Amino acid sequence: MKIKVKLYTILEKYAKGKVLEDNTIILHKDTTLQELTRYFSIPDKIGMVFLVNDSPQNKEYRLCEGDKVKIFSFIGGG
């Protein structure tokens, strides 16, 4: 299945070489957001927020053909 993915902040570096120019990737049907982070080799210790079609989702969410995924890392400050 084909989806669009955009990684933000410190996560951008994990997309290099794995995402086509139009931000698309091809995955197996029913891939979860957790499996997507493994595809990108993002360490589990990095806290992330997932938006799928502009709605927040948890890491167990199963992706569907045509989904648009945005992944953000938690940003601390003070």
mmCIF file of the N, C-alpha and C atoms, coordinates in Angstrom:
data_MODEL
# 
_entry.id   MODEL 
# 
loop_
_atom_site.group_PDB 
_atom_site.id 
_atom_site.type_symbol 
_atom_site.label_atom_id 
_atom_site.label_alt_id 
_atom_site.label_comp_id 
_atom_site.label_asym_id 
_atom_site.label_entity_id 
_atom_site.label_seq_id 
_atom_site.pdbx_PDB_ins_code 
_atom_site.Cartn_x 
_atom_site.Cartn_y 
_atom_site.Cartn_z 
_atom_site.occupancy 
_atom_site.B_iso_or_equiv 
_atom_site.pdbx_formal_charge 
_atom_site.auth_seq_id 
_atom_site.auth_comp_id 
_atom_site.auth_asym_id 
_atom_site.auth_atom_id 
_atom_site.pdbx_PDB_model_num 
ATOM 1   N N  . MET A 1 1  ? 0.848  -1.175 0.000  1.00 0.00 ? 1  MET A N  1 
ATOM 2   C CA . MET A 1 1  ? 0.000  0.000  0.000  1.00 0.00 ? 1  MET A CA 1 
ATOM 3   C C  . MET A 1 1  ? 0.888  1.231  0.000  1.00 0.00 ? 1  MET A C  1 
ATOM 4   N N  . LYS A 1 2  ? 0.372  2.311  -0.532 1.00 0.00 ? 2  LYS A N  1 
ATOM 5   C CA . LYS A 1 2  ? 1.124  3.555  -0.644 1.00 0.00 ? 2  LYS A CA 1 
ATOM 6   C C  . LYS A 1 2  ? 0.539  4.578  0.330  1.00 0.00 ? 2  LYS A C  1 
ATOM 7   N N  . ILE A 1 3  ? 1.441  5.204  1.129  1.00 0.00 ? 3  ILE A N  1 
ATOM 8   C CA . ILE A 1 3  ? 1.032  6.261  2.047  1.00 0.00 ? 3  ILE A CA 1 
ATOM 9   C C  . ILE A 1 3  ? 1.990  7.440  1.899  1.00 0.00 ? 3  ILE A C  1 
ATOM 10  N N  . LYS A 1 4  ? 1.579  8.578  2.430  1.00 0.00 ? 4  LYS A N  1 
ATOM 11  C CA . LYS A 1 4  ? 2.457  9.752  2.477  1.00 0.00 ? 4  LYS A CA 1 
ATOM 12  C C  . LYS A 1 4  ? 2.909  9.932  3.914  1.00 0.00 ? 4  LYS A C  1 
ATOM 13  N N  . VAL A 1 5  ? 4.200  10.225 4.089  1.00 0.00 ? 5  VAL A N  1 
ATOM 14  C CA . VAL A 1 5  ? 4.762  10.374 5.428  1.00 0.00 ? 5  VAL A CA 1 
ATOM 15  C C  . VAL A 1 5  ? 5.643  11.605 5.485  1.00 0.00 ? 5  VAL A C  1 
ATOM 16  N N  . LYS A 1 6  ? 5.513  12.362 6.572  1.00 0.00 ? 6  LYS A N  1 
ATOM 17  C CA . LYS A 1 6  ? 6.381  13.511 6.816  1.00 0.00 ? 6  LYS A CA 1 
ATOM 18  C C  . LYS A 1 6  ? 6.859  13.430 8.256  1.00 0.00 ? 6  LYS A C  1 
ATOM 19  N N  . LEU A 1 7  ? 8.179  13.451 8.445  1.00 0.00 ? 7  LEU A N  1 
ATOM 20  C CA . LEU A 1 7  ? 8.771  13.457 9.771  1.00 0.00 ? 7  LEU A CA 1 
ATOM 21  C C  . LEU A 1 7  ? 9.265  14.870 10.074 1.00 0.00 ? 7  LEU A C  1 
ATOM 22  N N  . TYR A 1 8  ? 9.053  15.303 11.304 1.00 0.00 ? 8  TYR A N  1 
ATOM 23  C CA . TYR A 1 8  ? 9.386  16.671 11.702 1.00 0.00 ? 8  TYR A CA 1 
ATOM 24  C C  . TYR A 1 8  ? 10.443 16.696 12.798 1.00 0.00 ? 8  TYR A C  1 
ATOM 25  N N  . THR A 1 9  ? 11.006 17.867 12.993 1.00 0.00 ? 9  THR A N  1 
ATOM 26  C CA . THR A 1 9  ? 12.023 18.176 14.014 1.00 0.00 ? 9  THR A CA 1 
ATOM 27  C C  . THR A 1 9  ? 13.187 17.199 13.909 1.00 0.00 ? 9  THR A C  1 
ATOM 28  N N  . ILE A 1 10 ? 13.611 16.635 15.041 1.00 0.00 ? 10 ILE A N  1 
ATOM 29  C CA . ILE A 1 10 ? 14.795 15.766 15.038 1.00 0.00 ? 10 ILE A CA 1 
ATOM 30  C C  . ILE A 1 10 ? 14.577 14.456 14.300 1.00 0.00 ? 10 ILE A C  1 
ATOM 31  N N  . LEU A 1 11 ? 13.347 14.168 13.923 1.00 0.00 ? 11 LEU A N  1 
ATOM 32  C CA . LEU A 1 11 ? 13.041 12.909 13.238 1.00 0.00 ? 11 LEU A CA 1 
ATOM 33  C C  . LEU A 1 11 ? 13.326 12.958 11.739 1.00 0.00 ? 11 LEU A C  1 
ATOM 34  N N  . GLU A 1 12 ? 13.465 14.146 11.178 1.00 0.00 ? 12 GLU A N  1 
ATOM 35  C CA . GLU A 1 12 ? 13.660 14.293 9.726  1.00 0.00 ? 12 GLU A CA 1 
ATOM 36  C C  . GLU A 1 12 ? 14.807 13.443 9.196  1.00 0.00 ? 12 GLU A C  1 
ATOM 37  N N  . LYS A 1 13 ? 15.863 13.326 9.965  1.00 0.00 ? 13 LYS A N  1 
ATOM 38  C CA . LYS A 1 13 ? 17.045 12.588 9.500  1.00 0.00 ? 13 LYS A CA 1 
ATOM 39  C C  . LYS A 1 13 ? 16.758 11.110 9.244  1.00 0.00 ? 13 LYS A C  1 
ATOM 40  N N  . TYR A 1 14 ? 15.756 10.549 9.905  1.00 0.00 ? 14 TYR A N  1 
ATOM 41  C CA . TYR A 1 14 ? 15.438 9.132  9.737  1.00 0.00 ? 14 TYR A CA 1 
ATOM 42  C C  . TYR A 1 14 ? 14.742 8.841  8.405  1.00 0.00 ? 14 TYR A C  1 
ATOM 43  N N  . ALA A 1 15 ? 14.227 9.858  7.749  1.00 0.00 ? 15 ALA A N  1 
ATOM 44  C CA . ALA A 1 15 ? 13.517 9.675  6.479  1.00 0.00 ? 15 ALA A CA 1 
ATOM 45  C C  . ALA A 1 15 ? 14.461 9.606  5.279  1.00 0.00 ? 15 ALA A C  1 
ATOM 46  N N  . LYS A 1 16 ? 15.681 10.074 5.440  1.00 0.00 ? 16 LYS A N  1 
ATOM 47  C CA . LYS A 1 16 ? 16.619 10.140 4.317  1.00 0.00 ? 16 LYS A CA 1 
ATOM 48  C C  . LYS A 1 16 ? 16.827 8.764  3.681  1.00 0.00 ? 16 LYS A C  1 
ATOM 49  N N  . GLY A 1 17 ? 16.585 8.710  2.370  1.00 0.00 ? 17 GLY A N  1 
ATOM 50  C CA . GLY A 1 17 ? 16.773 7.484  1.609  1.00 0.00 ? 17 GLY A CA 1 
ATOM 51  C C  . GLY A 1 17 ? 15.637 6.476  1.716  1.00 0.00 ? 17 GLY A C  1 
ATOM 52  N N  . LYS A 1 18 ? 14.629 6.789  2.524  1.00 0.00 ? 18 LYS A N  1 
ATOM 53  C CA . LYS A 1 18 ? 13.522 5.852  2.719  1.00 0.00 ? 18 LYS A CA 1 
ATOM 54  C C  . LYS A 1 18 ? 12.186 6.395  2.231  1.00 0.00 ? 18 LYS A C  1 
ATOM 55  N N  . VAL A 1 19 ? 12.151 7.688  1.907  1.00 0.00 ? 19 VAL A N  1 
ATOM 56  C CA . VAL A 1 19 ? 10.921 8.326  1.459  1.00 0.00 ? 19 VAL A CA 1 
ATOM 57  C C  . VAL A 1 19 ? 11.172 8.929  0.080  1.00 0.00 ? 19 VAL A C  1 
ATOM 58  N N  . LEU A 1 20 ? 10.247 8.716  -0.846 1.00 0.00 ? 20 LEU A N  1 
ATOM 59  C CA . LEU A 1 20 ? 10.383 9.289  -2.186 1.00 0.00 ? 20 LEU A CA 1 
ATOM 60  C C  . LEU A 1 20 ? 10.217 10.807 -2.137 1.00 0.00 ? 20 LEU A C  1 
ATOM 61  N N  . GLU A 1 21 ? 10.568 11.485 -3.213 1.00 0.00 ? 21 GLU A N  1 
ATOM 62  C CA . GLU A 1 21 ? 10.509 12.947 -3.264 1.00 0.00 ? 21 GLU A CA 1 
ATOM 63  C C  . GLU A 1 21 ? 9.134  13.514 -2.956 1.00 0.00 ? 21 GLU A C  1 
ATOM 64  N N  . ASP A 1 22 ? 8.087  12.786 -3.302 1.00 0.00 ? 22 ASP A N  1 
ATOM 65  C CA . ASP A 1 22 ? 6.729  13.280 -3.037 1.00 0.00 ? 22 ASP A CA 1 
ATOM 66  C C  . ASP A 1 22 ? 6.207  12.817 -1.673 1.00 0.00 ? 22 ASP A C  1 
ATOM 67  N N  . ASN A 1 23 ? 7.131  12.423 -0.782 1.00 0.00 ? 23 ASN A N  1 
ATOM 68  C CA . ASN A 1 23 ? 6.828  11.974 0.588  1.00 0.00 ? 23 ASN A CA 1 
ATOM 69  C C  . ASN A 1 23 ? 6.051  10.671 0.648  1.00 0.00 ? 23 ASN A C  1 
ATOM 70  N N  . THR A 1 24 ? 6.112  9.851  -0.384 1.00 0.00 ? 24 THR A N  1 
ATOM 71  C CA . THR A 1 24 ? 5.406  8.577  -0.343 1.00 0.00 ? 24 THR A CA 1 
ATOM 72  C C  . THR A 1 24 ? 6.353  7.434  -0.011 1.00 0.00 ? 24 THR A C  1 
ATOM 73  N N  . ILE A 1 25 ? 5.775  6.394  0.577  1.00 0.00 ? 25 ILE A N  1 
ATOM 74  C CA . ILE A 1 25 ? 6.475  5.131  0.780  1.00 0.00 ? 25 ILE A CA 1 
ATOM 75  C C  . ILE A 1 25 ? 5.476  4.021  0.506  1.00 0.00 ? 25 ILE A C  1 
ATOM 76  N N  . ILE A 1 26 ? 6.001  2.836  0.255  1.00 0.00 ? 26 ILE A N  1 
ATOM 77  C CA . ILE A 1 26 ? 5.153  1.670  0.028  1.00 0.00 ? 26 ILE A CA 1 
ATOM 78  C C  . ILE A 1 26 ? 5.415  0.683  1.159  1.00 0.00 ? 26 ILE A C  1 
ATOM 79  N N  . LEU A 1 27 ? 4.326  0.271  1.820  1.00 0.00 ? 27 LEU A N  1 
ATOM 80  C CA . LEU A 1 27 ? 4.400  -0.636 2.962  1.00 0.00 ? 27 LEU A CA 1 
ATOM 81  C C  . LEU A 1 27 ? 3.467  -1.815 2.754  1.00 0.00 ? 27 LEU A C  1 
ATOM 82  N N  . HIS A 1 28 ? 3.619  -2.834 3.606  1.00 0.00 ? 28 HIS A N  1 
ATOM 83  C CA . HIS A 1 28 ? 2.681  -3.957 3.606  1.00 0.00 ? 28 HIS A CA 1 
ATOM 84  C C  . HIS A 1 28 ? 1.331  -3.493 4.135  1.00 0.00 ? 28 HIS A C  1 
ATOM 85  N N  . LYS A 1 29 ? 0.283  -4.123 3.679  1.00 0.00 ? 29 LYS A N  1 
ATOM 86  C CA . LYS A 1 29 ? -1.068 -3.826 4.141  1.00 0.00 ? 29 LYS A CA 1 
ATOM 87  C C  . LYS A 1 29 ? -1.146 -4.015 5.658  1.00 0.00 ? 29 LYS A C  1 
ATOM 88  N N  . ASP A 1 30 ? -1.893 -3.140 6.327  1.00 0.00 ? 30 ASP A N  1 
ATOM 89  C CA . ASP A 1 30 ? -2.130 -3.198 7.778  1.00 0.00 ? 30 ASP A CA 1 
ATOM 90  C C  . ASP A 1 30 ? -0.882 -2.929 8.624  1.00 0.00 ? 30 ASP A C  1 
ATOM 91  N N  . THR A 1 31 ? 0.092  -2.229 8.096  1.00 0.00 ? 31 THR A N  1 
ATOM 92  C CA . THR A 1 31 ? 1.254  -1.830 8.893  1.00 0.00 ? 31 THR A CA 1 
ATOM 93  C C  . THR A 1 31 ? 0.789  -0.886 9.993  1.00 0.00 ? 31 THR A C  1 
ATOM 94  N N  . THR A 1 32 ? 1.309  -1.071 11.208 1.00 0.00 ? 32 THR A N  1 
ATOM 95  C CA . THR A 1 32 ? 0.968  -0.173 12.315 1.00 0.00 ? 32 THR A CA 1 
ATOM 96  C C  . THR A 1 32 ? 1.941  0.999  12.352 1.00 0.00 ? 32 THR A C  1 
ATOM 97  N N  . LEU A 1 33 ? 1.575  2.025  13.098 1.00 0.00 ? 33 LEU A N  1 
ATOM 98  C CA . LEU A 1 33 ? 2.481  3.164  13.264 1.00 0.00 ? 33 LEU A CA 1 
ATOM 99  C C  . LEU A 1 33 ? 3.762  2.725  13.974 1.00 0.00 ? 33 LEU A C  1 
ATOM 100 N N  . GLN A 1 34 ? 3.662  1.790  14.909 1.00 0.00 ? 34 GLN A N  1 
ATOM 101 C CA . GLN A 1 34 ? 4.856  1.250  15.581 1.00 0.00 ? 34 GLN A CA 1 
ATOM 102 C C  . GLN A 1 34 ? 5.789  0.603  14.561 1.00 0.00 ? 34 GLN A C  1 
ATOM 103 N N  . GLU A 1 35 ? 5.216  -0.186 13.656 1.00 0.00 ? 35 GLU A N  1 
ATOM 104 C CA . GLU A 1 35 ? 6.027  -0.828 12.619 1.00 0.00 ? 35 GLU A CA 1 
ATOM 105 C C  . GLU A 1 35 ? 6.631  0.216  11.677 1.00 0.00 ? 35 GLU A C  1 
ATOM 106 N N  . LEU A 1 36 ? 5.910  1.291  11.440 1.00 0.00 ? 36 LEU A N  1 
ATOM 107 C CA . LEU A 1 36 ? 6.433  2.370  10.604 1.00 0.00 ? 36 LEU A CA 1 
ATOM 108 C C  . LEU A 1 36 ? 7.669  2.998  11.249 1.00 0.00 ? 36 LEU A C  1 
ATOM 109 N N  . THR A 1 37 ? 7.649  3.199  12.563 1.00 0.00 ? 37 THR A N  1 
ATOM 110 C CA . THR A 1 37 ? 8.821  3.769  13.239 1.00 0.00 ? 37 THR A CA 1 
ATOM 111 C C  . THR A 1 37 ? 10.006 2.816  13.152 1.00 0.00 ? 37 THR A C  1 
ATOM 112 N N  . ARG A 1 38 ? 9.739  1.521  13.169 1.00 0.00 ? 38 ARG A N  1 
ATOM 113 C CA . ARG A 1 38 ? 10.824 0.539  13.008 1.00 0.00 ? 38 ARG A CA 1 
ATOM 114 C C  . ARG A 1 38 ? 11.387 0.582  11.588 1.00 0.00 ? 38 ARG A C  1 
ATOM 115 N N  . TYR A 1 39 ? 10.515 0.777  10.606 1.00 0.00 ? 39 TYR A N  1 
ATOM 116 C CA . TYR A 1 39 ? 10.958 0.922  9.212  1.00 0.00 ? 39 TYR A CA 1 
ATOM 117 C C  . TYR A 1 39 ? 11.956 2.070  9.095  1.00 0.00 ? 39 TYR A C  1 
ATOM 118 N N  . PHE A 1 40 ? 11.691 3.153  9.814  1.00 0.00 ? 40 PHE A N  1 
ATOM 119 C CA . PHE A 1 40 ? 12.581 4.310  9.784  1.00 0.00 ? 40 PHE A CA 1 
ATOM 120 C C  . PHE A 1 40 ? 13.760 4.176  10.742 1.00 0.00 ? 40 PHE A C  1 
ATOM 121 N N  . SER A 1 41 ? 13.797 3.110  11.536 1.00 0.00 ? 41 SER A N  1 
ATOM 122 C CA . SER A 1 41 ? 14.854 2.890  12.545 1.00 0.00 ? 41 SER A CA 1 
ATOM 123 C C  . SER A 1 41 ? 14.901 4.006  13.585 1.00 0.00 ? 41 SER A C  1 
ATOM 124 N N  . ILE A 1 42 ? 13.734 4.492  13.983 1.00 0.00 ? 42 ILE A N  1 
ATOM 125 C CA . ILE A 1 42 ? 13.652 5.508  15.026 1.00 0.00 ? 42 ILE A CA 1 
ATOM 126 C C  . ILE A 1 42 ? 13.724 4.799  16.371 1.00 0.00 ? 42 ILE A C  1 
ATOM 127 N N  . PRO A 1 43 ? 14.666 5.183  17.239 1.00 0.00 ? 43 PRO A N  1 
ATOM 128 C CA . PRO A 1 43 ? 14.790 4.525  18.552 1.00 0.00 ? 43 PRO A CA 1 
ATOM 129 C C  . PRO A 1 43 ? 13.506 4.656  19.374 1.00 0.00 ? 43 PRO A C  1 
ATOM 130 N N  . ASP A 1 44 ? 13.169 3.588  20.094 1.00 0.00 ? 44 ASP A N  1 
ATOM 131 C CA . ASP A 1 44 ? 11.962 3.570  20.920 1.00 0.00 ? 44 ASP A CA 1 
ATOM 132 C C  . ASP A 1 44 ? 11.991 4.635  22.017 1.00 0.00 ? 44 ASP A C  1 
ATOM 133 N N  . LYS A 1 45 ? 13.184 5.047  22.444 1.00 0.00 ? 45 LYS A N  1 
ATOM 134 C CA . LYS A 1 45 ? 13.286 6.015  23.542 1.00 0.00 ? 45 LYS A CA 1 
ATOM 135 C C  . LYS A 1 45 ? 12.849 7.428  23.147 1.00 0.00 ? 45 LYS A C  1 
ATOM 136 N N  . ILE A 1 46 ? 12.697 7.674  21.857 1.00 0.00 ? 46 ILE A N  1 
ATOM 137 C CA . ILE A 1 46 ? 12.254 8.997  21.396 1.00 0.00 ? 46 ILE A CA 1 
ATOM 138 C C  . ILE A 1 46 ? 10.730 9.053  21.486 1.00 0.00 ? 46 ILE A C  1 
ATOM 139 N N  . GLY A 1 47 ? 10.209 9.994  22.246 1.00 0.00 ? 47 GLY A N  1 
ATOM 140 C CA . GLY A 1 47 ? 8.764  10.169 22.351 1.00 0.00 ? 47 GLY A CA 1 
ATOM 141 C C  . GLY A 1 47 ? 8.222  10.785 21.075 1.00 0.00 ? 47 GLY A C  1 
ATOM 142 N N  . MET A 1 48 ? 7.093  10.254 20.597 1.00 0.00 ? 48 MET A N  1 
ATOM 143 C CA . MET A 1 48 ? 6.534  10.725 19.331 1.00 0.00 ? 48 MET A CA 1 
ATOM 144 C C  . MET A 1 48 ? 5.030  10.941 19.428 1.00 0.00 ? 48 MET A C  1 
ATOM 145 N N  . VAL A 1 49 ? 4.565  11.850 18.573 1.00 0.00 ? 49 VAL A N  1 
ATOM 146 C CA . VAL A 1 49 ? 3.140  12.105 18.398 1.00 0.00 ? 49 VAL A CA 1 
ATOM 147 C C  . VAL A 1 49 ? 2.831  11.785 16.940 1.00 0.00 ? 49 VAL A C  1 
ATOM 148 N N  . PHE A 1 50 ? 1.748  11.034 16.725 1.00 0.00 ? 50 PHE A N  1 
ATOM 149 C CA . PHE A 1 50 ? 1.357  10.632 15.375 1.00 0.00 ? 50 PHE A CA 1 
ATOM 150 C C  . PHE A 1 50 ? 0.047  11.308 14.980 1.00 0.00 ? 50 PHE A C  1 
ATOM 151 N N  . LEU A 1 51 ? 0.033  11.893 13.793 1.00 0.00 ? 51 LEU A N  1 
ATOM 152 C CA . LEU A 1 51 ? -1.208 12.385 13.192 1.00 0.00 ? 51 LEU A CA 1 
ATOM 153 C C  . LEU A 1 51 ? -1.426 11.614 11.902 1.00 0.00 ? 51 LEU A C  1 
ATOM 154 N N  . VAL A 1 52 ? -2.599 11.021 11.767 1.00 0.00 ? 52 VAL A N  1 
ATOM 155 C CA . VAL A 1 52 ? -2.962 10.317 10.535 1.00 0.00 ? 52 VAL A CA 1 
ATOM 156 C C  . VAL A 1 52 ? -4.182 11.021 9.979  1.00 0.00 ? 52 VAL A C  1 
ATOM 157 N N  . ASN A 1 53 ? -4.030 11.560 8.786  1.00 0.00 ? 53 ASN A N  1 
ATOM 158 C CA . ASN A 1 53 ? -5.095 12.358 8.158  1.00 0.00 ? 53 ASN A CA 1 
ATOM 159 C C  . ASN A 1 53 ? -5.549 13.474 9.109  1.00 0.00 ? 53 ASN A C  1 
ATOM 160 N N  . ASP A 1 54 ? -4.555 14.087 9.773  1.00 0.00 ? 54 ASP A N  1 
ATOM 161 C CA . ASP A 1 54 ? -4.719 15.211 10.704 1.00 0.00 ? 54 ASP A CA 1 
ATOM 162 C C  . ASP A 1 54 ? -5.456 14.865 11.997 1.00 0.00 ? 54 ASP A C  1 
ATOM 163 N N  . SER A 1 55 ? -5.578 13.575 12.328 1.00 0.00 ? 55 SER A N  1 
ATOM 164 C CA . SER A 1 55 ? -6.175 13.153 13.593 1.00 0.00 ? 55 SER A CA 1 
ATOM 165 C C  . SER A 1 55 ? -5.133 12.401 14.419 1.00 0.00 ? 55 SER A C  1 
ATOM 166 N N  . PRO A 1 56 ? -5.030 12.693 15.714 1.00 0.00 ? 56 PRO A N  1 
ATOM 167 C CA . PRO A 1 56 ? -4.067 11.974 16.558 1.00 0.00 ? 56 PRO A CA 1 
ATOM 168 C C  . PRO A 1 56 ? -4.391 10.478 16.625 1.00 0.00 ? 56 PRO A C  1 
ATOM 169 N N  . GLN A 1 57 ? -3.351 9.651  16.588 1.00 0.00 ? 57 GLN A N  1 
ATOM 170 C CA . GLN A 1 57 ? -3.519 8.196  16.664 1.00 0.00 ? 57 GLN A CA 1 
ATOM 171 C C  . GLN A 1 57 ? -2.435 7.615  17.568 1.00 0.00 ? 57 GLN A C  1 
ATOM 172 N N  . ASN A 1 58 ? -2.710 6.444  18.141 1.00 0.00 ? 58 ASN A N  1 
ATOM 173 C CA . ASN A 1 58 ? -1.681 5.779  18.944 1.00 0.00 ? 58 ASN A CA 1 
ATOM 174 C C  . ASN A 1 58 ? -0.857 4.852  18.060 1.00 0.00 ? 58 ASN A C  1 
ATOM 175 N N  . LYS A 1 59 ? 0.215  4.315  18.625 1.00 0.00 ? 59 LYS A N  1 
ATOM 176 C CA . LYS A 1 59 ? 1.157  3.531  17.821 1.00 0.00 ? 59 LYS A CA 1 
ATOM 177 C C  . LYS A 1 59 ? 0.596  2.203  17.312 1.00 0.00 ? 59 LYS A C  1 
ATOM 178 N N  . GLU A 1 60 ? -0.536 1.760  17.849 1.00 0.00 ? 60 GLU A N  1 
ATOM 179 C CA . GLU A 1 60 ? -1.160 0.514  17.385 1.00 0.00 ? 60 GLU A CA 1 
ATOM 180 C C  . GLU A 1 60 ? -2.071 0.724  16.171 1.00 0.00 ? 60 GLU A C  1 
ATOM 181 N N  . TYR A 1 61 ? -2.287 1.956  15.778 1.00 0.00 ? 61 TYR A N  1 
ATOM 182 C CA . TYR A 1 61 ? -3.153 2.268  14.638 1.00 0.00 ? 61 TYR A CA 1 
ATOM 183 C C  . TYR A 1 61 ? -2.635 1.577  13.382 1.00 0.00 ? 61 TYR A C  1 
ATOM 184 N N  . ARG A 1 62 ? -3.537 0.916  12.649 1.00 0.00 ? 62 ARG A N  1 
ATOM 185 C CA . ARG A 1 62 ? -3.176 0.242  11.400 1.00 0.00 ? 62 ARG A CA 1 
ATOM 186 C C  . ARG A 1 62 ? -3.428 1.185  10.222 1.00 0.00 ? 62 ARG A C  1 
ATOM 187 N N  . LEU A 1 63 ? -2.384 1.388  9.453  1.00 0.00 ? 63 LEU A N  1 
ATOM 188 C CA . LEU A 1 63 ? -2.453 2.305  8.326  1.00 0.00 ? 63 LEU A CA 1 
ATOM 189 C C  . LEU A 1 63 ? -3.254 1.719  7.171  1.00 0.00 ? 63 LEU A C  1 
ATOM 190 N N  . CYS A 1 64 ? -3.838 2.593  6.369  1.00 0.00 ? 64 CYS A N  1 
ATOM 191 C CA . CYS A 1 64 ? -4.630 2.212  5.198  1.00 0.00 ? 64 CYS A CA 1 
ATOM 192 C C  . CYS A 1 64 ? -4.076 2.910  3.962  1.00 0.00 ? 64 CYS A C  1 
ATOM 193 N N  . GLU A 1 65 ? -4.350 2.345  2.816  1.00 0.00 ? 65 GLU A N  1 
ATOM 194 C CA . GLU A 1 65 ? -3.952 2.932  1.534  1.00 0.00 ? 65 GLU A CA 1 
ATOM 195 C C  . GLU A 1 65 ? -4.336 4.407  1.487  1.00 0.00 ? 65 GLU A C  1 
ATOM 196 N N  . GLY A 1 66 ? -3.389 5.260  1.124  1.00 0.00 ? 66 GLY A N  1 
ATOM 197 C CA . GLY A 1 66 ? -3.662 6.680  0.951  1.00 0.00 ? 66 GLY A CA 1 
ATOM 198 C C  . GLY A 1 66 ? -3.577 7.530  2.209  1.00 0.00 ? 66 GLY A C  1 
ATOM 199 N N  . ASP A 1 67 ? -3.307 6.910  3.370  1.00 0.00 ? 67 ASP A N  1 
ATOM 200 C CA . ASP A 1 67 ? -3.177 7.697  4.604  1.00 0.00 ? 67 ASP A CA 1 
ATOM 201 C C  . ASP A 1 67 ? -2.056 8.718  4.475  1.00 0.00 ? 67 ASP A C  1 
ATOM 202 N N  . LYS A 1 68 ? -2.239 9.828  5.174  1.00 0.00 ? 68 LYS A N  1 
ATOM 203 C CA . LYS A 1 68 ? -1.209 10.869 5.259  1.00 0.00 ? 68 LYS A CA 1 
ATOM 204 C C  . LYS A 1 68 ? -0.762 10.947 6.709  1.00 0.00 ? 68 LYS A C  1 
ATOM 205 N N  . VAL A 1 69 ? 0.499  10.592 6.952  1.00 0.00 ? 69 VAL A N  1 
ATOM 206 C CA . VAL A 1 69 ? 1.032  10.471 8.303  1.00 0.00 ? 69 VAL A CA 1 
ATOM 207 C C  . VAL A 1 69 ? 2.034  11.590 8.569  1.00 0.00 ? 69 VAL A C  1 
ATOM 208 N N  . LYS A 1 70 ? 1.892  12.216 9.742  1.00 0.00 ? 70 LYS A N  1 
ATOM 209 C CA . LYS A 1 70 ? 2.864  13.192 10.230 1.00 0.00 ? 70 LYS A CA 1 
ATOM 210 C C  . LYS A 1 70 ? 3.359  12.678 11.569 1.00 0.00 ? 70 LYS A C  1 
ATOM 211 N N  . ILE A 1 71 ? 4.689  12.676 11.745 1.00 0.00 ? 71 ILE A N  1 
ATOM 212 C CA . ILE A 1 71 ? 5.264  12.215 12.999 1.00 0.00 ? 71 ILE A CA 1 
ATOM 213 C C  . ILE A 1 71 ? 6.133  13.329 13.575 1.00 0.00 ? 71 ILE A C  1 
ATOM 214 N N  . PHE A 1 72 ? 5.839  13.675 14.816 1.00 0.00 ? 72 PHE A N  1 
ATOM 215 C CA . PHE A 1 72 ? 6.562  14.726 15.539 1.00 0.00 ? 72 PHE A CA 1 
ATOM 216 C C  . PHE A 1 72 ? 7.226  14.104 16.758 1.00 0.00 ? 72 PHE A C  1 
ATOM 217 N N  . SER A 1 73 ? 8.369  14.648 17.149 1.00 0.00 ? 73 SER A N  1 
ATOM 218 C CA . SER A 1 73 ? 8.982  14.228 18.413 1.00 0.00 ? 73 SER A CA 1 
ATOM 219 C C  . SER A 1 73 ? 8.526  15.210 19.491 1.00 0.00 ? 73 SER A C  1 
ATOM 220 N N  . PHE A 1 74 ? 8.545  14.699 20.742 1.00 0.00 ? 74 PHE A N  1 
ATOM 221 C CA . PHE A 1 74 ? 8.273  15.597 21.869 1.00 0.00 ? 74 PHE A CA 1 
ATOM 222 C C  . PHE A 1 74 ? 9.419  16.585 21.948 1.00 0.00 ? 74 PHE A C  1 
ATOM 223 N N  . ILE A 1 75 ? 9.096  17.829 22.188 1.00 0.00 ? 75 ILE A N  1 
ATOM 224 C CA . ILE A 1 75 ? 10.118 18.865 22.310 1.00 0.00 ? 75 ILE A CA 1 
ATOM 225 C C  . ILE A 1 75 ? 10.037 19.419 23.721 1.00 0.00 ? 75 ILE A C  1 
ATOM 226 N N  . GLY A 1 76 ? 11.146 19.355 24.429 1.00 0.00 ? 76 GLY A N  1 
ATOM 227 C CA . GLY A 1 76 ? 11.175 19.872 25.798 1.00 0.00 ? 76 GLY A CA 1 
ATOM 228 C C  . GLY A 1 76 ? 11.771 21.277 25.811 1.00 0.00 ? 76 GLY A C  1 
ATOM 229 N N  . GLY A 1 77 ? 11.470 21.957 26.827 1.00 0.00 ? 77 GLY A N  1 
ATOM 230 C CA . GLY A 1 77 ? 12.027 23.307 26.983 1.00 0.00 ? 77 GLY A CA 1 
ATOM 231 C C  . GLY A 1 77 ? 11.627 23.858 28.333 1.00 0.00 ? 77 GLY A C  1 
ATOM 232 N N  . GLY A 1 78 ? 12.111 25.025 28.594 1.00 0.00 ? 78 GLY A N  1 
ATOM 233 C CA . GLY A 1 78 ? 11.718 25.580 29.886 1.00 0.00 ? 78 GLY A CA 1 
ATOM 234 C C  . GLY A 1 78 ? 12.279 26.938 30.107 1.00 0.00 ? 78 GLY A C  1 
# 
